[in-house]
Structure formats: structure tokens, C-alpha cells
Amino acid sequence: MNNDSIIILVKSHFPEAVIDCYDFRGELTFVIKKEQITQVAEFFKKSPEIDCNYLSDLCGVDKVETDGIFEVVYNLYSIHKKHRVRLKIPVPSDNPTISTVTHIWRTANWHERETYDMFGIQFQGHPDLRKILMPEDFEGHPLRKDYPI
């Protein structure tokens, strides 16, 4: 399945969830509303046409100064179909929460913990959301641009 077909398929299943999508140099990116991340993530994993059975990475991006948001970025891969898809989820800086995807991809567990630790983004429903890199008594989130150096 090519990228154009994936765009059509996803937009037809989630017309309200897709904020934007683009194909840049063969890499497909969808910007998705945070309220729909669970449904969209399950679709990307379970849809036989897309089959993104591997979450290779999940990270946070601090765009608070420019856009007033954080982003959670999911880099997905289909081992069988050999294609990559990126999901970008805008998360408001005044309420940095998003649903967990640990029940969809087990690899999300430590990625979400790292994003929580470094950016302070809360993953609702995470089975063990605690710091993973910084000491438990450490205050703040060191990858935020407003973190004092």
C-alpha cells in the first residue's frame, strides 16, 4: 500500500481526528487530535492494510514558545509491509496529558516514562508512570525549554 492509499484510508476512518497529513520525501506524517490517539493507534496496528506492528520510538517536543503546545511524536513501522508512519499529537501546555498506548505497543512503556520524566507530559492510564532517568527527588523536567540552566 502506498502513502496516498494510507492517507485516504486513515482519513476515511477518522475524518474528525486528522488535523493534517503530509508526505515529505516518502515519510508519511499524520497530525492527530489527542482525544483520538487510542483509536487511531489501534487502527494503525490492527489494520491489515497498514499493519504498523512496531512502535520504534515515542518522544516529546517542546513547542510552547512558538505554538503554545508540546507534541508527542510516535514513529511507527510495519515489519511485514516495510513502511514507516509518524503520528504527531499536539498537547496543550496548560494541560499536558494524553492517553497511554502501552496496551497497544508494550514498547511504549519506557518511552512514555522518559517523555514524562523529561517533559512532564502525563500519560493517563499508564501502568507505572514514574521517573526513569532522573532521581525521584529531582524537581523539574530538563528537556523543557523553560527549564533553568
Protein Blocks (a to p, Z undefined) as FASTA:
>chain_A
ZZklmmmmmmmmmmmlmmbdcdeehiacddddfklmmmmmmmmmmmmklopabcfbdcdd
dfklmnopacdddddddfklopacdddddddfklcccddfklmmmmlmmmmmmmmmmnop
acehiablccfkbcfklgcjfkbfklcZZ
